[in-house]
């Protein structure tokens, strides 16, 4: 299931995507890039409305804001951006900058003198309080404060900026001519090289206050909503180090560094950056300015709370508990109920393995509602639903609770929690064995558009919820034998969540499990054994279970039994009911494969009782199949057949293709065994019905490439056709059996000889 407490991290830097940088030492100043932007604004004012079309002017207006707020870029890149919006204006800007750079210093002086004319007249071109107007006034004021030597240095920098831009334009033109001759593949490589060089040439000096705020806001938003579009961890850290070099006390940069280090699971650097953030927040006095005398204490308690969340994320539960106790103590002294509610939520996370943890969670939800904290209340409800699902509560009660939390989401536009809620519903339906409902919920989440407006046009679709939904889709398609569709989903997951991203482990585990199941179905146990290592690295419990399955398939019964017994004790202690039932089924299979079906019966009955208690339909159906097979081996096929009639409907409705094939194969065996003592006419009818079920079972096994099961089916069919006197059909099945038997080793249980 989705980790609903992933969103409990308190982020004091972000509020609706805006970075709070109240104190910043570097103000705006004039750079060659900003002179080029001023030339663009001046040319836009001089150009009449008829010269530029409405669509071009609209594109230019959309381009202006990122140009004004973003970091400095090279002149060639600026030309390219303007040309994409309005080619005519790009040519005018290029000529104007060329005349200024190749002229004299007085040309730049005259340009800044003429800028103030934009505000003159009864109907000025630019309003003083507009975004463009404020930018122009800041630049005019900054230029006016420069000394003569500084003006000369600025003009020299402008000339160098222009020369680099012209040189870059010539290189681009030569590259374009070469690309026409050398083909598209080389063109793509050269474009990639050029983009890298452009980043290296771009301005590496200190950012102004607004540029830094925009950069941090954009990158923090991308890390939250679409990590693939953010800078790589190394590039982002390089930019942050450059920013901190000019202003080490910029607290928000330290917090973004903390978020960046979390991406690569660097516990030391992330802790270092988090502590520096709160240290700088206290030193700059930013907290005390906005919160009075409470600022100092507020920083301390939220520092301890974030430190507890950090340790919890890395699995350092003892350190997390100590930090959380410190946060609770300071929050109680300051009477901060909001901080105490966050602490209460994390107390549940740390103690959710205890039997009384639900009491803590219910108290947290009530308090969050009382203090008007819908975000925390909704997270608490979803955590409570998740806990009740593992406790075996009915689906209708869980869905009613999720419906109440959805009302909170829509009322307060909490789009992130809407996504988590739908992902939770998908996981709950999978847990209960309702594959159709799980498929519907997963597709609903993927078809939804985010309600939250995100910077840079990014949709909130790269969160953990989407990763969980896509993994469920891949597994559901693989269960139905649609391996090509599952492969496409996994390919999309790999593109959307690269291996170095936070949620990549989800699709990695999903991919390994699908490959393991395919290898086991195909009888390639050596390949399945090689995949166990990767599964164990991502999920130790799942890896140990898969290792036992491989050992069992290779007839290493004693080793498999030892492994399963250790795993059973561990899962019972950690209350992993789903895995406990799976282990019990494997242990029972070991018993009846060792010709001890009577010993397997109590184990199967225990598994069936747990499945019914926790309403795990898929595992309950699988347990019934094993019980029916044990009864068949014990010589009571009529009882086994009546038991199968109870379990066949949910298997055919929601079960995996392999389970459907096994169920029909077992039904055919029971039909043949129960008809052994019947009169010839009824026996022939029973054999004909068994052959039809075997044909259907063979089709199911073929969908998942389960060659061992197909071999057993055709062998059984050959025996039935021989009994019915159908020589041609018998020979065809016998030939197919021989081909499969030569390709596959024989590890199965002896088939029924009673016909």
VEXGU-281247 format. One record per residue (C-alpha): x, z, y; residue in one letter. Coordinates in steps of 0.05 Angstrom, whole numbers, plus 32768, in hexadecimal, padded with zeros to 4 digits. Layout:
<atoms>
XZYA ...
</atoms>
This chain:
<atoms>
800080008000X 80147FF88048X 803980328067X 80068049809BX 8036807B80BAX 8068804580CDX 804480438110X 804C808E811EX 80908085813EX 8088809C8186X 80A3806581B3X 80AC808181F9X 80CA80408211X 808E80148204X 804980198223X 80207FDA821AX 80617FB38214X 807E7FCC8257X 80C27FEE825AX 80C4802B8287X 8108802782ABX 80FC805382E8X 8145805E82F6X 8176802482F2X 81B6801F8319X 81BD7FD48322X 81907FB18355X 81827F678360X 81B97F3B837BX 81C47EF18385X 81E37EC8834DX 81EE7E7D8345X 81B57E7A8314X 81867E9B8345X 819B7E6A837BX 81877E32834BX 81437E548342X 813C7E5A838DX 814A7E108394X 81127E038360X 80E17E2E8388X 80F57E0B83C9X 80EB7DC683AAX 80A77DDB838EX 80927DEF83D5X 80AC7DAF83F5X 808B7D8283C1X 80457D6F83D4X 80097D7A83A6X 80017D2F8399X 80497D258382X 80427D568348X 80087D538319X 7FDC7D8F830CX 7FF47D9582C4X 803E7D9382DAX 80327DC8830FX 800F7DF482DCX 804A7DEE82ADX 807A7DFF82E6X 80527E3C82F8X 80557E5482B0X 80A07E4882B0X 80AE7E7182EFX 80A07EB782D5X 80D37EB5829BX 81057E9482CAX 80FD7ECC82FDX 80FD7F0682CBX 812C7EEC8295X 81787EEF8292X 81A47EBA82B2X 81A97E78828CX 81D77E3C8292X 81C77E0582C3X 81BF7DD0828DX 818B7DFB8269X 81677E0682ABX 81657DBB82B8X 81497DB18272X 81117DE4827CX 80FD7DC682BFX 80FF7D7F82A3X 80D07D92826BX 809E7DA982A0X 80A97D7682D7X 80E07D4082D1X 80D97D2B831AX 80E57D718334X 81207D7B8305X 81437D3F8325X 81367D5B836BX 81527D9F8358X 81907D808339X 819F7D578377X 81947D9283A6X 81C27DC0837EX 81F67D89837AX 81F67D7F83C6X 81FD7DCA83D1X 82347DD4839DX 825D7D9783B2X 82527DA383FDX 826B7DDD8427X 825C7E27842DX 822F7E1B8469X 81FF7DF4843CX 81F17E328413X 81EB7E5B8454X 81B97E29846FX 81917E2A842EX 81877E768432X 81757E71847CX 813F7E3E846BX 81217E6A8435X 81007E988467X 80D77E5D8481X 80AE7E628441X 808B7EA0845EX 807F7E8384A4X 80407E6384BFX 7FF67E7484BBX 7FF37E5A8473X 80387E698454X 804F7E468415X 805E7E8983F3X 80397ECB83FCX 80667F06840BX 80497F3383D5X 80457EFF839EX 80777EFE8364X 809C7EC28381X 80987EE183C7X 80B77F2283B1X 80EE7EFD838DX 80FE7ED383CBX 80FF7F1183F8X 812D7F3683C7X 815D7EFB83C5X 815E7EF28411X 816A7F3D841BX 81A17F3F83E6X 81C37F028404X 81BF7F20844AX 81E47F5E8433X 82207F368418X 82627F37843DX 82867EF7844DX 82B67EFF8412X 827B7F0B83E4X 82577ECD83FFX 82957EA483F1X 829A7EBF83AAX 82517EAE83A0X 825C7E6783B8X 82997E5F838AX 826F7E798350X 82387E478362X 826B7E0E835FX 82857E25831CX 823D7E2D8303X 822D7DE68318X 826D7DC982F9X 825E7DEB82B6X 82177DD082B9X 822F7D8982C8X 82627D8C8290X 822C7DA58260X 81FD7D6C8275X 82337D388265X 823F7D588221X 81F57D568212X 81F17D0D8224X 822D7CFC81F7X 820E7D2481BFX 81CC7CFF81C6X 81F07CBB81C0X 82177CD28183X 81D97CED8162X 81B77CA98163X 81F07C8D813AX 81FE7CC6810AX 81B77CD880F5X 81877D1280FAX 81AD7D4480CEX 81EA7D4480FBX 81BE7D478138X 819F7D888120X 81E47DA68114X 81FD7D928159X 81BF7DAE817AX 81CA7DF08157X 82137DF1816DX 81FE7DE281B5X 81CB7E1A81B7X 82007E4B81A0X 82317E3381D4X 81FC7E38820AX 81F17E8181F9X 823C7E8D81FDX 82417E6A8242X 82047E8F825EX 820E7EC68290X 822B7F048270X 822D7F2F82AEX 82027F6C82BDX 81B77F6282BEX 818E7F7782F9X 81587FAC82F2X 811F7F7B82E9X 81477F4F82B9X 81597F8B828FX 81117FA4828DX 80F87F5F8279X 812E7F588243X 81207F9C8225X 80D57F948227X 80D87F508206X 81087F6581CFX 80E27FA681C0X 80A17F7F81BBX 80C17F4C818DX 80DE7F828160X 80997FA08159X 80707F61814FX 809D7F278139X 80E37F3C8126X 80F97EF68114X 80F37EDF815CX 811C7F188177X 81677F14817EX 818E7F20813FX 81A67F698136X 81EE7F578148X 81DB7F2C8185X 81AA7F60819FX 81DD7F988197X 82107F6E81BCX 81E07F6481F7X 81CE7FAE81F8X 82187FC281F7X 82237F928231X 81E97FB18257X 82007FF88249X 82477FE7825FX 822E7FDF82A7X 81FD801982A3X 820A804B826AX 81D180778281X 819B80438277X 8171806B8246X 81418033822FX 817C80088218X 8191804081EAX 814B804381CDX 814A7FF881C0X 818E8001819FX 816E80368173X 81368006815EX 81697FCF8152X 81937FFC8124X 8155800E80FDX 814E7FC580EAX 818F7FC680C4X 8185800C80A7X 81C1802880CDX 81B3807280CCX 81F0808880F3X 81EA8056812DX 819E805F8132X 81A580AB8136X 81DD80A48169X 81B380758195X 817480A08190X 819980DF81A7X 81BA80B981DFX 817580A081F6X 815980E681FFX 819A8100821CX 819980C98252X 814F80D5825DX 815D811D826FX 819B810D8298X 817A80D882C3X 813F810682D2X 810D80CF82C1X 80E380FF8298X 80E2813682CBX 80CE81068303X 808F80F182DEX 807F813382BDX 8096816882ECX 80BB81A382CEX 80A281918289X 80CE81538285X 810B81758267X 80E38198822FX 80BA81598222X 80F981318215X 8114816681E5X 80D5816C81BBX 80CC812081B5X 8116811981A5X 810D8149816BX 80CE81258155X 80EF80E18155X 812B80FD8131X 80FD811880FAX 80DC80D380F4X 812080B380EFX 813780E180B7X 80F580D88093X 80FD808D8095X 814280918074X 812A80C48040X 814E8100805DX 8112812E8054X 81368170805DX 8154815C809FX 8112813E80B4X 80EF818080A7X 812181A780D0X 811A8177810BX 80CF817A8105X 80CF81C68107X 80F881C38147X 80C781918166X 808C81BE8153X 80AE81FC8171X 80BC81DA81B4X 807781B981B7X 805581FC81AAX 807E821D81E2X 806881E48211X 802081E381F7X 8026819781EBX 7FEB818781BDX 7FFC813C81B9X 8041814A819FX 8026817D816FX 7FF681498153X 803081198147X 805581528125X 8019816280F9X 8015811980E3X 805E811A80CFX 8054815C80ABX 80228138807FX 805481008072X 80898131805DX 805A815A8031X 802A81258016X 804281317FCEX 802481777FD1X 7FDE81827FB6X 7FC581A37FF6X 7FDF816C8025X 7F99814F802FX 7F84818F8052X 7FBC81858085X 7FA7813D808EX 7F5D814E8099X 7F71818180CDX 7F9D814D80EFX 7F64811B80F4X 7F34814F8112X 7F6781658145X 7F78811E8158X 7F2F810E8164X 7F28814F818DX 7F62813D81BBX 7F4D80F581C2X 7F8580D4819BX 7F6480998177X 7FA5807C815EX 7FB980BB813AX 7F7280C78122X 7F6E80818103X 7FB2808880E2X 7F9B80CA80C5X 7F5B80AC80A9X 7F8080738089X 7FB380A3806AX 7F7980CD8050X 7F59808F8032X 7F9A807C8011X 7FA280C17FF4X 7F5A80C37FDBX 7F63807E7FBBX 7F9D80997F91X 7F7280D57F80X 7F3D80A87F61X 7F0480AB7F94X 7ECF80767F92X 7EDA80357FB9X 7E99803B7FE1X 7EAE807D8000X 7EF380638011X 7ED680248031X 7EA5804E805AX 7EDF80778075X 7F0680388086X 7EC9801D80A9X 7EC8805A80D6X 7F11805080E7X 7F04800680F5X 7ED1801B8129X 7F098042814CX 7F3780058148X 7F067FD48166X 7EF08006819BX 7F37801381B3X 7F537FCD81A3X 7F867FEA8172X 7F977FA78152X 7FD37FC1812CX 7FA77FF48108X 7F727FBF80F9X 7FA87F9980D3X 7FBE7FD780AEX 7F767FE7809CX 7F6A7FA3807DX 7FAD7FA78057X 7F967FEB803DX 7F557FCD8024X 7F7B7F968001X 7FA87FCA7FDEX 7F6C7FF67FCBX 7F477FBC7FABX 7F877FA97F85X 7F8E7FF17F6FX 7F477FF17F54X 7F527FAF7F30X 7F237F857F5CX 7F4E7F487F67X 7F177F1E7F88X 7F0A7F527FBEX 7F557F5C7FC9X 7F5E7F117FD2X 7F257F0F8005X 7F427F49802EX 7F897F2B802EX 7F6F7EE78046X 7F467F0A807CX 7F847F2B8097X 7FAC7EEB8097X 7F757EC580BBX 7F6C7EF980F2X 7F8A7EEF8137X 7FAA7F2A8158X 7F847F4D8190X 7FC37F6781B1X 7FE47F3C81E6X 802D7F3881D7X 80667F208203X 80837ED981FAX 80437EC281D7X 80527EE78197X 80197EF88168X 801A7F3A8145X 80207F1C8100X 80647F3280E8X 80527F7A80DAX 80547FA08098X 800A7F94808FX 80137F49808CX 804E7F50805DX 80237F7C802EX 7FE97F4A8030X 80167F0F8021X 80377F337FE7X 7FF27F437FCAX 7FE07EF97FD1X 801F7EE47FACX 80137F157F73X 7FC97F027F6EX 7FDB7EB87F69X 80117EC67F36X 7FE07EEF7F0BX 7FB27EB27F09X 7FEA7E847EF4X 7FF07E627F38X 803B7E697F3CX 80447E2E7F6CX 80157E507F9EX 80387E937F94X 807A7E717FA1X 80607E537FE2X 80487E987FF9X 808B7EB77FE9X 80AF7E7E800DX 80857E8C804AX 80957ED78043X 80DF7EC88042X 80D97E9F8081X 80AE7ED280A6X 80D57F0F808EX 811F7EFC8086X 81497F278056X 81667F508090X 81217F6380ACX 80FE7FA680A2X 80C87F908072X 80F17F5F8047X 80F37F91800DX 80A97F868001X 80AE7F3C7FF0X 80F07F467FCDX 80D07F777F9CX 80937F4A7F95X 80BF7F0D7F86X 80E87F337F52X 80A97F4C7F2EX 808B7F077F2BX 80CC7EE97F0FX 80D07F227EDDX 80897F167EC4X 80957ECB7EBDX 80D57ED77E96X 80B27F087E67X 80787ED77E5CX 80A97EA07E4DX 80CF7ECB7E1AX 810F7ECA7E44X 811F7F147E3CX 81687F0C7E51X 81517EEF7E94X 811E7F277E9CX 81547F5B7E8DX 81807F3E7EC5X 81467F467EF7X 813F7F907EE7X 817B7FA27F11X 815D7F837F50X 81197FA47F44X 813B7FE87F39X 81617FE17F7BX 811F7FD77FA0X 80F380077F77X 811580357F45X 80D480497F21X 80BE80007F18X 81057FED7F02X 810780227ECBX 80C3800D7EB1X 80D67FC47EAFX 81167FD57E8AX 80ED7FF97E55X 80BF7FBD7E4FX 80FB7F8F7E42X 81187FBF7E0EX 80D57FC17DECX 80D07F767DEAX 81167F727DCBX 81007FA27D94X 812E7FDA7DADX 80F8800D7DA0X 811F804F7DA3X 8142803E7DE5X 80FF80287E03X 80DD80677DEBX 811280957E0AX 810D80707E4DX 80C180727E4DX 80BF80BD7E3EX 80EE80CD7E78X 80C680A07EA6X 808480C07E90X 809D81067EA1X 80B580F07EE5X 807480CB7EF7X 804A81067EE1X 807281337F0EX 806C81047F4AX 802280F67F3BX 802C80AB7F34X 7FED80A17F0BX 7FF080557F09X 803580557EEBX 8023808E7EBCX 7FEC80647E9DX 801A80277E97X 804E80517E74X 801A806E7E45X 800480287E32X 804C80137E24X 805780517DF9X 801780427DD2X 802F7FFB7DC8X 807180167DACX 804A803F7D79X 801E80077D5FX 80587FD67D5EX 807B800A7D33X 803E80087D03X 8024804C7D1BX 7FE1803B7D3BX 7FC480807D2DX 7FF980A17D59X 7FE9806E7D90X 7F9F80817D94X 7FA780C57DB8X 7FD780A57DEAX 7FA6806D7DF8X 7F6C809D7E00X 7F9580C57E32X 7FA380857E59X 7F5A80717E57X 7F4480B57E71X 7F7580B07EACX 7F5F80697EBBX 7F16807C7EBDX 7F2480BB7EE6X 7F4B80957F1BX 7F1E80577F16X 7F5680277F06X 7F2E7FEE7EE8X 7F687FC17ED7X 7F8E7FF77EB0X 7F4D800F7E8FX 7F3F7FC97E75X 7F867FC27E5CX 7F8080067E39X 7F3F7FF07E17X 7F627FB17DFDX 7F997FDC7DDFX 7F65800B7DC0X 7F407FD07DA1X 7F807FB57D84X 7F917FF97D67X 7F4C7FFC7D47X 7F567FB67D2CX 7F987FCA7D0BX 7F7580087CEEX 7F427FDB7CCCX 7F037FE57CF6X 7EFC7FA17D18X 7EB17FAA7D24X 7EBE7FE77D50X 7EF77FC27D73X 7EC97F877D82X 7E927FB37DA0X 7EC87FD57DCBX 7EE07F917DE3X 7E9B7F7C7DF8X 7E9B7FB77E29X 7EDE7FA37E48X 7EDD7F577E47X 7EB17F4E7E85X 7EDE7F707EB9X 7F1B7F4E7E9AX 7EFD7F097EA0X 7EE37F187EE6X 7F207F387F07X 7F587F3A7ED4X 7F987F137ED3X 7F9C7ED27EABX 7FCA7EF27E77X 7F987F2B7E6CX 7F5F7EFA7E64X 7F867ED57E2FX 7F987F157E0AX 7F507F2C7E0CX 7F357EEB7DEEX 7F6C7EE97DBBX 7F5A7F2F7DA5X 7F107F1E7DA3X 7F217EE47D74X 7F497F117D47X 7F107F447D43X 7EDD7F0D7D35X 7F077EF37CFBX 7F157F397CDFX 7ECC7F4F7CE3X 7EB47F0F7CC1X 7EE27F177C85X 7EAC7F387C5AX 7E727F0B7C72X 7E517ED37C4BX 7E737E8E7C51X 7E427E717C84X 7E477EAB7CB4X 7E927EAE7CA9X 7E997E657CBCX 7E707E707CFCX 7E9B7EAC7D0EX 7EDB7E837D03X 7EC07E4B7D2EX 7EB17E7D7D66X 7EF67E9A7D5EX 7F167E557D65X 7EF17E4A7DA6X 7F0A7E8C7DC2X 7F517E7A7DAAX 7F4E7E387DD0X 7F397E5B7E0FX 7F6F7E907E05X 7FA37E597DFBX 7F8F7E397E3DX 7F987E7C7E61X 7FDD7E877E41X 7FF27E407E54X 7FE37E507E9EX 80187E867E9EX 80497E637E6FX 80427E9A7E3BX 80617E747E00X 80647EAF7DCFX 80197EBB7DD5X 800B7E707DCEX 80357E6F7D8FX 800B7EA97D71X 7FCA7E867D85X 7FDB7E437D65X 7FF37E677D26X 7FB17E8B7D22X 7F8B7E4B7D30X 7FB07E287CF8X 7F9C7E5E7CC7X 7F537E597CDDX 7F527E0D7CD8X 7F707E137C92X 7F397E437C7DX 7F047E137C99X 7F247DD87C76X 7F357DB27CB6X 7F777D957CA1X 7F867D697CDDX 7F7B7DA17D10X 7FA37DD17CE4X 7FDF7DA17CE1X 7FDD7D977D2DX 7FDE7DE37D39X 80147DED7D04X 80417DB87D24X 80387DD97D69X 80477E1D7D4AX 80877E037D2BX 809F7DE67D6DX 80937E277D92X 80B07E517D59X 80F17E2B7D5BX 80F77E357DA6X 80E57E7F7DA7X 80FE7EBC7D81X 80CA7EE47D5AX 80C07F2A7D78X 80757F337D6FX 80497F5E7D43X 80377F3F7D00X 7FF67F187D06X 7FB77F277CDFX 7FB87F097C9AX 7F707F1D7C8AX 7F477EDD7C91X 
</atoms>
